[in-house]
């Protein structure tokens, strides 16, 4: 079914949407229902019902016969999603799959010897969407590292909750110093001497993992993604090659350690934010709306009264996010990407789950 056909259908009756629920957000005046059981209770109540177009995304088998099911021929993961997020941000965050759902997914499947979470600094879904098993995930709020990683780890931290599920050992790896406030938050509960390792290169991670028996161990790794190449690089970064190195070498090597020890494991990967790459000369250019207060090109701290800005609050801090394709200042000669604002490229990140046996 096409999107415009669904719009006409919903004028007659609610429907269960079997496709990606974000597609429903592209329709006007449509209410997305996340709890089908509650919806059926409400519809069965002896009182007048609201006249509204509704789609249900929490499909439960016991209610299939009550409502028609539809499948859309529509891919919501494209540049136009940025405008949809800008217009319906708070509603979408109520029911979409976001970074704040990651910890729950990990905690729901713990019948393995080892769980590994790889946190990647800067990687867009758009740059790896053709790879197997990649699932799109939305960033909650500002598309910056301090917010994205905090969304994923949760509160209390994931390591603490896994400890209560029997993962008594834990190991942490990061390129950042433990004195960094963000690192302290990400690795809260990790012993700085025995469980936390600051590394200079990836091979050190494999070396340390190979020395340990990883039975009932939670491993948390922060890897440099494409963020460093976005902020400074002499020449346009080789994005495809960098993505291949991440998936084809880094993640394969990490999973290989678990296999070598003949253990069962689950390897998860997700990034903190995506990257809006500098447009090529032949592509649609960014629209500069200058602001002297902007340390970043895509967001400001606090609330800025201006068109094309979305106000959000993340962990007690207020942010003003620019929508795509607006930018507070133009790219420098050595800058090739940016993040912090609201767009398909920045706000949709890849999530990967790999079973290791």
C-alpha positions in Angstrom: 0.0 0.0 0.0 1.2 3.5 -0.8 1.3 6.3 1.7 -1.5 8.3 0.1 -3.6 5.1 0.0 -3.2 4.6 3.7 -4.3 8.1 4.3 -7.6 7.4 2.5 -8.0 4.1 4.2 -7.7 5.7 7.7 -10.6 8.0 6.9 -12.8 4.8 7.2 -11.1 2.8 9.9 -8.1 2.4 12.2 -5.4 0.0 11.0 -2.5 -2.0 12.4 0.7 -0.9 10.6 3.0 -3.8 9.9 5.7 -1.5 8.4 8.1 0.8 10.1 6.0 3.1 12.3 8.0 6.2 11.3 6.2 6.1 7.9 3.0 7.0 9.7 4.7 10.2 10.9 4.8 11.4 7.2 1.0 11.6 7.2 -0.9 14.6 8.5 -3.5 14.3 11.3 -2.8 10.7 12.2 -2.6 9.5 15.7 0.0 6.7 16.4 -1.1 4.2 19.1 1.7 2.4 20.8 -0.5 0.2 23.1 -3.0 -1.9 21.2 -4.5 -3.5 24.2 -5.3 -0.1 25.7 -6.7 1.1 22.4 -9.1 -1.9 22.2 -10.3 -1.3 25.7 -11.0 2.3 24.9 -12.9 1.5 21.7 -15.0 -1.1 23.6 -16.0 1.4 26.3 -19.7 2.5 26.2 -19.0 6.1 25.5 -18.6 8.3 22.4 -15.3 7.8 20.6 -13.1 10.5 19.1 -13.2 11.0 15.3 -9.6 10.6 14.5 -7.4 8.8 12.0 -5.3 6.2 13.9 -2.7 3.6 13.3 -1.6 0.9 15.8 2.1 -0.1 15.9 2.0 -2.5 19.0 0.4 -5.4 17.1 -0.6 -8.3 19.4 -1.7 -11.6 17.9 -4.7 -11.9 20.1 -6.2 -8.7 18.5 -5.3 -9.3 14.9 -8.9 -10.2 14.0 -10.2 -6.9 15.4 -8.5 -4.6 13.0 -7.2 -4.6 9.4 -3.5 -4.9 8.9 -1.6 -2.9 6.3 1.9 -3.0 4.9 3.4 0.2 3.4 5.6 0.5 0.4 7.5 3.4 1.9 11.0 4.0 3.3 11.0 6.8 6.0 14.8 6.9 6.2 15.6 9.6 3.7 16.4 13.3 4.0 12.8 14.4 4.2 12.6 12.7 7.7 14.4 15.7 9.1 11.4 17.9 8.4 9.1 15.3 9.9 11.2 15.1 13.1 11.2 18.9 13.3 7.4 19.1 13.0 6.5 16.1 15.2 9.6 15.5 17.3 7.9 15.1 20.8 5.2 12.8 19.5 7.6 10.6 17.6 9.9 10.2 20.6 6.9 8.7 22.5 6.7 5.6 20.3 9.7 5.3 18.0 12.8 3.1 18.6 15.4 5.4 20.2 18.7 5.2 22.0 16.9 5.0 25.3 15.5 1.6 24.3 18.9 0.1 23.8 19.6 -0.9 27.4 16.2 -2.6 27.7 16.9 -4.7 24.6 20.3 -5.7 26.0 18.8 -6.6 29.4 16.1 -8.7 27.8 18.5 -11.3 26.4 21.2 -12.3 28.8 21.4 -16.1 28.5 25.0 -15.9 27.1 28.5 -16.0 28.6 29.6 -12.6 27.3 27.9 -9.3 26.4 29.8 -6.7 24.5 28.6 -3.1 23.9 30.6 -1.1 21.3 29.9 2.6 21.5 31.0 4.4 18.3 31.8 8.1 18.3 30.1 9.4 15.2 28.4 7.1 12.6 25.2 7.7 10.6 22.7 5.1 9.7 22.9 6.5 6.2 26.6 5.5 5.9 26.1 1.9 6.7 22.4 1.1 6.0 23.3 -1.5 3.3 25.2 -3.7 5.7 23.5 -6.8 7.1 21.4 -6.7 10.2 21.7 -2.9 10.7 18.6 -1.3 12.4 17.9 2.4 12.3 17.6 4.1 15.8 16.7 7.7 16.6 18.8 9.9 18.8 16.9 11.4 21.8 17.6 15.1 21.8 20.8 16.9 20.8 23.0 14.9 18.4 26.2 15.3 20.4 28.3 12.8 22.2 27.5 13.8 25.8 23.8 13.3 25.1 23.9 10.3 22.8 26.1 8.0 24.9 24.2 9.0 28.1 20.9 8.0 26.4 22.4 4.5 25.6 24.0 3.8 29.0 20.9 4.8 31.0 20.4 5.4 34.7 21.3 3.3 36.6 24.1 2.5 34.2 23.8 -0.7 32.1 26.9 -2.3 33.7 25.2 -2.1 37.1 21.9 -3.6 35.8 23.9 -6.4 34.1 25.8 -7.1 37.3 22.4 -7.8 39.0 21.7 -10.3 36.2 24.9 -12.3 36.9 27.6 -10.5 34.9 29.9 -10.0 37.8 33.0 -9.2 35.8 33.3 -6.1 33.6 36.0 -4.6 31.4 36.0 -1.1 29.9 38.1 0.4 27.0 38.3 3.9 25.8 40.6 6.3 23.9 39.6 9.0 26.4 41.3 9.6 29.8 39.3 8.6 32.9 39.6 12.1 34.2 37.1 13.2 31.5 33.7 13.8 32.9 31.9 12.0 30.1 34.2 9.0 30.5 33.5 8.9 34.3 29.8 8.9 33.5 30.0 6.2 30.9 32.2 3.9 33.0 30.6 4.6 36.4 31.2 1.5 38.6 34.3 0.3 36.6 37.4 0.0 38.8 39.9 2.5 37.2 42.8 0.2 38.0 41.5 -3.3 37.4 38.6 -2.9 35.0 39.2 0.2 33.0 41.8 0.5 30.2 42.8 3.6 28.3 44.1 2.6 24.9 46.0 4.3 22.1 45.1 1.8 19.3 42.5 -0.8 18.7 45.0 -3.8 18.9 45.4 -3.1 22.6 41.8 -3.9 23.1 42.1 -7.3 21.4 45.3 -8.0 23.4 43.6 -7.3 26.7 40.5 -9.2 25.9 42.5 -12.2 24.9 44.2 -12.3 28.2 41.0 -12.6 30.2 38.5 -15.4 30.5 35.3 -13.6 29.5 32.8 -15.9 31.2 29.9 -13.8 32.6 31.6 -10.6 31.6 30.2 -7.4 30.3 32.6 -5.5 28.0 32.0 -1.9 27.1 34.2 -0.3 24.4 34.3 3.2 23.1 35.6 3.4 19.6 36.4 6.4 17.4 34.0 6.4 14.5 33.9 9.0 11.8 33.5 12.0 14.1 37.3 12.8 14.1 37.4 12.9 10.3 34.3 15.1 10.2 35.9 17.9 12.3 39.3 17.9 10.8 40.8 16.2 7.8 42.9 17.3 4.8 40.7 16.2 2.0 37.2 14.6 1.9 37.3 11.5 4.2 37.1 8.0 2.6 33.8 7.2 4.3 33.2 3.8 2.7 36.6 2.6 3.6 36.3 3.8 7.2 33.0 2.1 7.6 34.4 -1.1 6.2 37.3 -1.0 8.7 34.8 -0.6 11.6 32.6 -3.5 10.6 35.1 -5.7 8.6 38.0 -5.5 11.0 37.1 -4.0 14.4 33.8 -5.8 15.1 35.0 -9.0 13.5 38.1 -9.1 15.7 36.1 -8.4 18.9 33.7 -11.3 18.1 36.7 -13.5 17.2 38.0 -13.3 20.8 34.7 -14.7 22.1 34.8 -17.5 19.5 38.4 -18.4 20.3 37.4 -18.9 24.0 34.5 -21.1 22.8 32.0 -19.0 24.6 28.6 -17.7 23.7 28.1 -14.0 23.3 26.1 -11.0 22.1 27.8 -8.1 20.5 26.0 -4.8 20.2 27.0 -1.7 18.4 25.5 1.8 18.3 26.7 5.3 17.8 26.1 8.5 19.8 25.1 10.6 16.8 25.2 10.7 13.0 27.1 13.1 10.8 25.8 15.5 8.2 28.6 15.4 5.7 29.6 18.6 3.9 27.7 18.7 0.6 29.6 18.2 -2.6 29.6 21.0 -5.1 26.9 19.2 -7.1 24.6 18.7 -4.1 22.2 20.9 -2.2 24.3 23.3 -0.1 23.8 24.3 3.5 21.9 27.5 4.2 23.9 29.7 6.6 22.0 31.7 9.3 24.9 33.4 11.1 25.1 33.6 14.8 28.1 34.8 16.7 27.2 32.8 19.8 27.4 29.5 18.0 30.4 27.4 19.0 28.9 24.6 17.0 27.4 24.9 13.5 24.2 23.1 14.4 23.1 23.9 18.0 23.3 26.4 20.7 23.1 26.0 24.5 19.9 27.6 25.8 16.8 28.6 23.9 17.2 30.6 20.8 14.1 32.4 19.4 14.4 31.9 15.7 12.7 30.0 12.9 13.9 26.5 12.0 15.0 25.8 15.6 13.7 23.1 17.8 14.0 23.5 21.6 14.8 20.4 23.6 16.1 19.7 27.2 18.5 16.9 27.7 19.7 16.0 31.2 19.0 19.4 32.7 20.5 21.4 29.8 18.5 23.3 27.2 19.5 23.2 23.5 18.4 24.9 20.4 18.7 22.5 17.4 18.8 23.7 13.8 16.8 21.8 11.3 18.3 20.6 8.0 19.7 22.2 5.8 20.3 25.3 8.0 23.7 26.0 9.6 25.0 28.7 12.0 28.4 29.1 10.2 29.9 27.7 7.1 32.4 24.8 6.9 36.0 25.6 7.3 38.4 24.2 4.6 39.3 21.2 6.7 35.8 20.5 8.1 33.9 17.8 6.3 31.0 17.1 8.5 28.9 18.4 11.4 26.4 17.3 14.0 24.3 18.6 16.8 21.2 19.6 14.9 18.1 17.8 13.6 18.3 15.9 10.4 18.0 12.4 8.9 21.8 12.2 8.8 22.5 13.3 12.4 19.4 12.0 14.2 19.3 8.4 12.8 22.1 6.1 14.0 22.8 2.4 13.3 22.1 -0.3 15.9 23.6 -3.8 15.4 23.1 -7.0 17.3 25.4 -10.0 16.5 25.1 -13.5 18.0 28.5 -14.9 18.7 28.8 -18.7 18.9 
